[in-house]
Amino acid sequence: MSVLRAALFTCHNNSSTISRYSLRKCVLQGRSQNVWEAAKREFTKVTRRCARENVNESKLASCILKFGGLGITTACLLKSCNQIVFCKEARRISDISPVTPSEPELTFEWTKFFKYLYPHIWYLLLALSSALIVALLNIQIPQCVGSVINVLTEICQNKSDSAKHVILQLTQPAFVLGRMYFAQAFFTFIYIYTLSHVGERVAVSLRQDLFKSIIMQDIAFFDKTRSGEIVSRLTSDIQDFKSSFKTCISQGLRSFTQIIGCIVSVIVISPQLTTLVVFSLPPIIFVGTLLGRSLRKLSMEAQSQVAKSTAVCEEAIQNIRTVRAFAAEEKEAEMFYKEIERSSDLYERLGFGISFFQAGTNLLLNGILLSTLYFGGQLLSTGQLSPGNLMAFLMATQTIQKSLGQLSVLFGTFVRGQSAGARIFQYLDMPPSPMMTGGDVITDKSLAGNIVFKNVTFSYPTRPNYVILENFNLHIPAGKTVAIVGTSGNGKSTVAALLERFYDVDEGSITIDGRDIRSLNSSYLRGNVLGYINQEPTLFATSIMENIRYGRQDATDEEFNQFRSLRQLRKQMRTNS
């Protein structure tokens, strides 16, 4: 019972019942290898926790008997196998099998990324140059605005000047400023368009190569990997990577250049006001960093809670027949309500924190602006600073603030894009299945169709300790129809999967006309020798004709029409009978 205690303690400690759901979560697999060593370690830890928390033994026993999904058979399996027990309400998996080393952390390889960028290098250089020009123009614009303000100030002081003289004074600075605005708009269009072009081309290449890499994997890969995860690589990960690439290249270069240039500008305009701003910024940055760290942690907790509530919903819907069979609809609804309530509480706290952060930031930044205006006014009154230079200083400091804010946001974008890219390249680096390449072909003239399974032993890669076929022998003569009959789970579908070479046998051999199918070209074998109809055939999102032709791409329209006529005739015969 020590192993059973160890496995059930996590569920009991979280006031949970053990899930009666799909077998992939609760069926206990594995052999007894190292289980007692693992059980001793787990039981020692459990005993200490029981003593510390004063857990009643009767409560632990009631956890076993309370829910009908765990019976004596399961308890016996627990005593002899490396086990995984899933706690439904806690959404936790308790593993008492030996600890396996964790997978290495994914890293983003820049050299592989540059291989995708290199074909578009000239577009990329054009985009970078345009973004740099826009940044330099943004540095010059405040000074041009300051020149216009200085001219307007002089005009106000010399009211006796004629209208013609006023226009002449304003023409040159206004023309320079207008030219700056037009140039800024033009180069903004250039760099955004070219970056969009490069991003889309790179994304298309990545999608093509990624889909080809995925589709060339063996069936075991798809057994071990959820379809949602695979689709996520092709869609959301590539989209995140593309968006991060475009944003970081354009805004990152522009913001960094603007920060450097505007810092130089404000120092040249007024060292006194620059000193005031420099001493005001560190406290704001320090407070903002602390609050930002707390908000990021709270945001991660909220997202994790959303994932938990989604898991509850997904599990209940996927196993709706089990839910209905045990009349557990109200229980599932209550469980989902608890999860979304926790999620709602976290997001309300997050909203309060973001509101406080934004309000406090605005207050402090506006305080710096007010201080700048106040001390700038004093410098203006003593003639140490002109009105135009004061305006240029304010615009430059605002540009610095916006650029710093953009860089802080871009850091998160960069990390997210780098993570997405690492996941993409992980799939791109997977070698294709050896079953998909090489091998011989059987000519139509020499093909008879004698199929022999000889001493075949096989276990699925995802369940290596559970033998499906052991020393299995079968002879299917050419031209014969053979039905394989048996109860569910005895390997009927496995025989067909092995013949199609979805998997390779662990021991023994499968031959067609005396030739081991492992020596044959798998694509040719499936496309020209064997025909496979699944138990649950699916339709692809295309026309009926294309679905029918899926197994024979070279079928003519005449052959298709003959097939359709034959199908209609059979349907009519069934109706008449």
C-alpha positions in Angstrom: 0.0 0.0 0.0 3.0 2.3 0.3 3.1 2.9 -3.4 -0.6 3.5 -3.5 -0.3 6.0 -0.7 2.6 7.8 -2.5 0.6 8.1 -5.7 -2.6 9.2 -4.1 -1.2 11.7 -1.6 -1.0 14.6 -4.1 -4.7 14.1 -4.9 -5.7 13.9 -1.3 -3.6 16.9 -0.3 -5.5 19.0 -3.0 -8.9 17.7 -1.9 -9.2 16.1 -5.3 -10.6 13.0 -6.8 -8.8 10.9 -9.3 -10.0 11.4 -12.8 -12.1 8.7 -14.4 -11.4 10.2 -17.8 -9.7 9.0 -20.9 -7.2 6.2 -20.6 -4.3 8.2 -21.8 -4.4 10.1 -18.5 -5.3 7.3 -16.1 -4.2 4.0 -17.6 -1.2 2.9 -15.6 1.6 1.7 -17.8 5.2 0.4 -17.4 7.1 -2.4 -15.8 8.4 -2.6 -12.2 11.9 -1.4 -13.1 13.1 0.9 -10.3 9.6 1.4 -9.0 10.3 0.3 -5.5 13.3 2.7 -5.2 11.1 5.5 -6.5 8.3 4.4 -4.2 10.6 4.4 -1.1 11.7 8.0 -1.8 8.1 9.1 -2.4 6.8 7.3 0.6 9.5 8.8 2.9 8.5 12.3 1.7 4.8 11.5 2.1 5.3 10.2 5.7 7.1 13.4 6.7 4.4 15.5 5.1 1.7 13.4 6.8 3.4 13.9 10.2 3.8 17.6 9.6 0.2 18.2 8.4 -1.4 15.6 10.7 -3.2 13.8 7.8 -5.8 11.3 9.0 -5.3 7.8 7.6 -9.0 7.3 7.2 -9.3 10.3 5.0 -6.6 8.9 2.8 -8.4 5.6 2.5 -11.7 7.4 1.7 -10.0 9.1 -1.2 -9.5 5.6 -2.7 -13.1 4.4 -2.2 -14.8 7.7 -2.7 -14.7 7.7 -6.5 -15.5 4.5 -8.4 -13.0 5.1 -11.1 -10.1 3.6 -9.0 -10.7 0.0 -8.0 -8.7 -2.9 -6.7 -7.4 -3.7 -10.2 -5.9 -0.2 -10.5 -4.4 -0.6 -7.0 -2.7 -3.8 -8.0 -1.4 -2.1 -11.1 0.0 0.7 -9.0 2.0 -1.9 -7.0 3.7 -3.3 -10.0 4.2 -0.5 -12.5 5.9 2.9 -12.9 2.8 5.0 -12.6 1.3 8.4 -13.5 -1.8 9.5 -11.6 -3.8 12.5 -12.8 -5.6 14.6 -10.2 -8.6 16.0 -12.0 -9.5 19.0 -9.7 -5.9 19.9 -8.9 -5.0 19.5 -12.6 -1.7 17.9 -11.5 0.2 14.8 -12.5 1.9 12.8 -9.8 4.7 10.7 -11.2 6.3 8.1 -9.0 8.5 6.7 -11.8 12.2 7.4 -11.8 13.0 11.0 -12.6 14.1 11.5 -16.2 16.4 14.3 -17.2 14.6 17.4 -18.5 14.9 18.4 -22.1 17.6 21.0 -22.9 16.5 24.6 -23.2 15.9 25.7 -26.7 18.2 28.3 -28.2 17.8 30.5 -31.2 20.4 30.0 -33.9 21.1 33.2 -35.7 23.1 31.6 -38.5 20.1 29.6 -39.6 17.9 32.7 -39.5 20.4 34.6 -41.6 20.1 31.9 -44.3 16.5 32.9 -44.7 17.3 36.6 -44.7 20.2 36.4 -47.2 18.0 36.2 -50.4 16.3 39.5 -49.3 19.5 41.2 -48.1 19.1 44.3 -50.4 15.5 44.9 -49.4 16.6 44.6 -45.7 19.5 47.1 -46.2 17.1 49.5 -47.9 14.7 49.1 -44.9 17.5 49.7 -42.4 18.8 52.7 -44.2 15.3 54.2 -44.5 14.6 53.6 -40.8 18.0 55.3 -39.9 17.1 58.3 -42.0 13.7 58.6 -40.3 15.4 58.6 -36.9 17.9 61.3 -38.0 15.0 63.4 -39.3 13.1 63.0 -36.0 16.2 64.4 -34.3 16.3 67.4 -36.6 12.6 68.2 -36.5 12.6 69.7 -32.9 15.4 72.1 -33.9 13.5 73.2 -37.0 10.4 73.7 -34.9 12.5 75.8 -32.5 13.7 77.9 -35.4 10.1 78.7 -36.4 9.2 79.6 -32.8 12.2 81.9 -32.6 11.1 83.7 -35.8 7.6 84.0 -34.5 8.9 85.5 -31.2 10.9 88.1 -33.0 7.9 89.0 -35.1 5.8 89.5 -32.0 8.5 91.7 -30.5 8.8 93.8 -33.7 5.2 94.6 -34.4 6.1 97.4 -36.7 7.4 95.0 -39.4 5.3 94.9 -42.6 3.4 91.8 -43.6 5.8 91.2 -46.6 8.7 91.2 -44.2 7.0 88.8 -41.9 6.3 86.3 -44.7 9.9 86.5 -45.8 11.1 85.8 -42.3 8.8 82.8 -41.9 9.4 81.3 -45.4 12.8 79.8 -45.0 12.3 78.0 -41.6 8.8 76.9 -42.5 10.1 75.5 -45.9 12.9 73.6 -44.1 10.4 72.1 -41.6 7.9 71.2 -44.4 10.7 69.5 -46.3 11.6 67.5 -43.2 8.0 66.3 -42.8 7.8 65.2 -46.4 11.1 63.3 -46.2 10.0 61.7 -43.0 6.8 60.5 -44.5 8.5 59.2 -47.7 11.2 57.2 -45.9 8.7 55.9 -43.3 6.7 54.4 -46.2 9.9 52.9 -47.7 11.1 51.2 -44.6 7.6 49.9 -43.5 6.9 48.5 -46.9 10.3 46.9 -47.5 10.3 45.3 -44.0 6.8 44.0 -44.6 8.0 42.5 -47.9 11.0 40.8 -46.3 9.0 39.6 -43.3 6.3 38.0 -45.5 8.9 36.3 -47.8 10.8 34.9 -44.8 7.5 33.7 -43.2 6.5 32.0 -46.5 9.9 30.2 -46.7 9.7 29.2 -43.0 6.2 27.8 -43.4 7.1 25.8 -46.5 10.2 24.3 -45.0 8.5 23.7 -41.6 5.4 22.0 -43.2 7.7 19.8 -45.3 9.8 18.9 -42.3 6.7 18.0 -40.2 5.0 16.0 -43.0 8.2 14.0 -43.5 8.3 12.8 -39.9 7.3 9.2 -38.9 3.9 8.4 -37.4 5.4 8.0 -34.0 6.2 11.8 -34.0 2.5 12.6 -34.5 1.6 10.1 -31.8 3.8 11.8 -29.3 3.0 15.4 -30.3 -0.4 17.0 -30.0 -1.8 18.3 -33.2 -2.6 21.7 -31.7 1.1 22.1 -30.9 2.1 21.3 -34.4 -0.4 23.7 -35.9 0.7 26.3 -33.4 4.2 26.1 -34.9 2.9 26.8 -38.4 0.6 29.6 -37.4 1.0 31.5 -34.2 4.8 30.9 -33.7 5.6 32.0 -37.3 3.3 35.0 -36.9 4.9 36.0 -33.6 8.4 35.6 -35.1 7.5 37.6 -38.2 5.9 40.4 -36.2 8.8 40.5 -33.7 11.3 40.6 -36.5 9.6 43.6 -38.2 9.0 45.5 -35.0 12.4 45.0 -33.5 14.3 45.9 -36.7 12.3 49.1 -37.5 11.4 50.5 -34.1 14.5 49.2 -32.3 17.0 50.9 -34.7 14.9 54.1 -34.9 14.4 54.3 -31.1 18.1 53.7 -30.3 19.2 56.3 -32.8 16.7 58.9 -31.6 17.8 58.4 -28.0 21.5 59.0 -28.8 20.8 61.9 -31.1 18.2 63.7 -28.8 20.5 63.3 -25.8 23.2 65.1 -27.7 20.7 67.8 -28.8 19.4 68.5 -25.3 22.9 68.8 -23.9 23.8 71.3 -26.6 20.5 73.3 -26.1 20.7 73.6 -22.3 23.0 71.8 -20.0 21.1 73.1 -16.9 17.8 71.7 -18.0 19.5 68.4 -19.1 20.9 68.1 -15.6 17.4 68.5 -14.1 15.9 65.8 -16.3 18.8 63.4 -15.8 18.5 63.6 -12.0 14.7 63.1 -12.2 14.6 60.0 -14.4 16.4 57.4 -12.2 13.8 57.3 -9.4 11.1 57.0 -12.1 12.9 54.1 -13.8 13.5 52.4 -10.4 9.9 52.6 -9.3 8.7 51.6 -12.8 11.0 48.6 -12.9 9.7 47.3 -9.5 6.1 47.8 -10.5 6.7 46.3 -13.9 8.3 43.2 -12.4 5.3 42.7 -10.1 2.8 43.2 -13.0 4.7 40.7 -15.2 4.5 38.1 -12.5 0.8 38.7 -12.0 0.2 38.6 -15.7 1.9 35.2 -15.9 -0.2 33.9 -13.1 -3.3 35.2 -14.8 -2.4 33.5 -18.1 -1.6 30.3 -16.3 -5.0 30.3 -14.6 -6.7 30.9 -18.0 -4.9 27.8 -19.3 -6.2 25.8 -16.3 -9.8 26.9 -16.9 -9.4 26.1 -20.6 -8.0 22.7 -19.7 -11.1 22.0 -17.5 -13.4 23.0 -20.3 -11.5 21.1 -23.0 -11.3 17.9 -20.9 -15.0 18.0 -20.1 -16.0 18.5 -23.7 -13.6 15.9 -25.1 -15.0 13.4 -22.6 -18.6 14.4 -22.7 -19.8 10.8 -22.9 -18.0 10.0 -19.6 -19.4 13.1 -18.0 -22.9 12.2 -19.2 -22.6 8.6 -18.1 -21.7 9.6 -14.5 -24.2 12.5 -14.4 -21.3 14.9 -13.6 -22.5 17.9 -15.6 -23.2 20.0 -12.5 -19.8 19.0 -11.0 -18.0 20.0 -14.2 -19.9 23.3 -14.4 -19.0 24.1 -10.8 -15.4 23.2 -11.3 -15.2 25.5 -14.4 -16.9 28.3 -12.5 -14.3 28.1 -9.7 -11.4 28.2 -12.3 -12.8 31.2 -14.2 -13.5 33.0 -10.9 -9.9 32.6 -9.9 -8.9 33.9 -13.4 -11.2 36.9 -13.0 -9.8 37.8 -9.6 -6.3 37.7 -11.0 -7.1 39.8 -14.0 -8.9 42.4 -11.8 -5.8 42.7 -9.7 -3.8 43.0 -12.8 -6.1 45.7 -14.1 -5.7 47.6 -10.9 -1.9 47.3 -11.0 -1.8 48.5 -14.6 -4.1 51.4 -13.9 -1.9 52.5 -10.9 1.2 52.1 -13.0 -0.1 54.2 -15.9 -1.5 56.9 -13.6 1.7 57.1 -11.6 3.9 57.2 -14.7 1.9 59.9 -16.3 1.9 61.9 -13.0 5.7 61.7 -12.7 6.4 62.4 -16.3 4.1 65.4 -16.3 5.9 66.5 -13.1 9.1 66.5 -15.1 7.5 68.5 -17.8 6.2 71.1 -15.3 9.6 71.4 -13.7 11.2 71.8 -17.1 8.7 74.6 -18.0 9.2 76.3 -14.6 13.0 76.3 -14.7 13.0 76.9 -18.5 10.9 80.0 -17.9 13.5 81.3 -15.4 16.2 80.8 -18.0 14.0 82.4 -20.6 13.5 85.5 -18.4 17.3 85.9 -17.9 18.0 85.5 -21.6 19.9 82.3 -21.2 17.5 80.4 -23.3 15.3 81.4 -26.3 11.6 80.4 -26.7 12.5 78.2 -29.7 15.2 76.4 -27.9 12.9 75.7 -24.9 10.3 74.2 -27.3 13.0 72.2 -29.1 14.2 70.9 -25.7 10.7 69.8 -24.7 10.2 68.0 -28.0 13.6 66.3 -27.7 12.9 65.1 -24.1 9.5 63.7 -25.2 11.2 61.9 -28.0 13.6 60.4 -25.6 10.8 59.3 -23.3 8.8 57.7 -26.1 11.9 55.9 -27.4 12.8 54.6 -24.0 9.2 53.3 -23.6 9.4 51.6 -27.0 12.7 49.9 -26.2 11.2 48.5 -23.0 8.3 47.1 -24.9 10.6 45.9 -27.7 12.6 43.8 -25.2 9.5 41.7 -24.4 8.7 41.5 -28.1 12.3 40.4 -28.8 12.2 37.7 -26.2 8.8 36.4 -27.4 10.0 36.4 -31.0 13.3 34.6 -30.1 11.4 31.9 -28.2 9.0 31.4 -31.2 12.0 31.2 -33.5 13.7 28.6 -31.4 10.6 26.4 -31.4 10.4 26.8 -35.2 14.0 25.9 -35.8 13.7 22.9 -33.4 11.1 21.4 -35.8 13.1 22.4 -38.9 16.2 20.6 -37.5 14.3 17.3 -37.1 15.7 14.7 -39.6 13.1 13.2 -42.0 11.9 9.7 -41.3 14.2 7.1 -42.8 11.0 5.4 -44.0 10.3 8.3 -46.3 13.5 8.0 -48.3 15.2 5.4 -50.5 14.2 1.8 -51.1 13.3 -0.5 -54.0 10.1 -0.7 -56.0 8.1 -3.7 -57.1 7.1 -3.6 -60.8 3.5 -4.4 -61.7 4.6 -7.5 -63.7 6.4 -9.1 -60.7 3.8 -8.1 -58.1 1.6 -11.0 -56.9 0.5 -9.9 -53.5 1.6 -12.7 -51.1 1.8 -11.1 -47.6 3.6 -12.8 -44.7 3.9 -11.7 -41.1 6.7 -13.8 -39.5 7.4 -13.8 -35.8 6.4 -10.1 -35.5 6.8 -8.4 -32.1 5.7 -4.8 -31.8 5.2 -2.1 -29.2 4.1 1.5 -30.0 6.9 4.0 -29.5 4.8 6.0 -27.1 4.2 2.8 -25.0 7.4 0.8 -25.3 6.6 -1.4 -22.3 3.2 -2.5 -23.6 3.6 -5.3 -26.2 0.8 -5.2 -28.8 1.9 -8.1 -31.0 4.3 -10.9 -29.8 5.6 -13.6 -32.2 2.7 -12.8 -34.5 2.4 -14.9 -37.7 0.0 -14.4 -40.5 0.0 -15.5 -44.2 -2.4 -13.8 -46.6 -2.2 -15.5 -50.0 -2.5 -13.5 -53.2 -6.0 -12.8 -54.3 -7.6 -13.8 -51.0 -9.8 -11.8 -48.7 -8.9 -12.1 -45.1 -10.8 -10.7 -42.1 -8.9 -10.3 -38.8 -11.4 -10.6 -35.9 -10.8 -9.8 -32.2 -11.8 -7.7 -29.3 -10.9 -4.0 -29.0 -7.2 -3.3 -28.3 -5.9 -6.7 -29.5 -3.9 -5.3 -32.5 -6.2 -5.5 -35.5 -5.6 -1.9 -36.6 -1.9 -2.4 -35.7 -1.6 -5.2 -38.3 -2.8 -2.8 -41.0 -0.5 0.0 -39.7 2.5 -2.2 -39.8 1.7 -3.4 -43.3 1.5 0.2 -44.4 4.8 0.7 -42.6 3.5 3.5 -40.5 5.8 1.8 -37.9 8.7 -0.6 -38.2 8.4 -3.9 -36.3 10.6 -4.4 -33.2 11.3 -8.1 -34.1 10.5 -10.4 -37.0 9.6 -9.3 -40.5 6.8 -8.5 -42.9 7.2 -9.5 -46.5 5.4 -9.0 -49.8 6.2 -11.6 -52.4 9.2 -12.6 -50.3 10.7 -9.0 -50.0 10.9 -7.3 -46.6 8.9 -4.1 -46.8 11.7 -2.3 -45.0 13.7 -2.7 -48.2 11.0 -1.1 -50.3 10.4 2.5 -51.0 7.6 3.4 -48.6 6.0 6.1 -50.7 5.8 3.7 -53.7 4.5 1.0 -51.4 1.7 3.1 -50.1 0.9 4.9 -53.3 1.0 2.0 -55.8 0.9 -1.4 -54.0 -1.3 -1.0 -50.9 -4.7 0.7 -50.5 -5.7 1.8 -47.0 -9.1 2.8 -45.7 -9.2 4.1 -42.2 -11.9 3.1 -39.7 -13.0 6.8 -39.6 -12.3 8.2 -43.1 -12.1 12.0 -43.3 -12.8 14.5 -46.0 -10.3 17.2 -47.0 -11.4 20.8 -47.4 -11.7 20.5 -51.2 -14.1 19.2 -53.9 -15.6 15.7 -53.8 -13.7 14.9 -57.0 -10.4 15.8 -55.4 -11.2 13.8 -52.3 -12.0 10.7 -54.5 -8.8 11.3 -56.5 -6.7 11.6 -53.4 -5.5 8.0 -53.6 -5.0 8.2 -57.4 -3.8 11.6 -58.5 -3.5 10.5 -62.1 -7.1 9.3 -62.4 -8.8 10.8 -65.5 -12.2 12.4 -65.6 -13.6 9.4 -67.5 -12.5 7.0 -64.7 -14.0 9.4 -62.2 -17.3 9.4 -64.0 -17.3 5.6 -64.2 -16.7 5.4 -60.5 -19.5 7.9 -59.8 -21.9 6.0 -62.0 -21.1 2.7 -60.3 -21.6 4.3 -56.9 -25.0 5.7 -57.9 -26.0 2.2 -59.3 -25.1 0.5 -56.1 -27.0 3.1 -54.1 -30.1 2.6 -56.3 -29.8 -1.2 -55.9 -29.7 -0.9 -52.1 -32.7 1.3 -52.2 -34.7 -1.1 -54.4 -33.8 -4.1 -52.3 
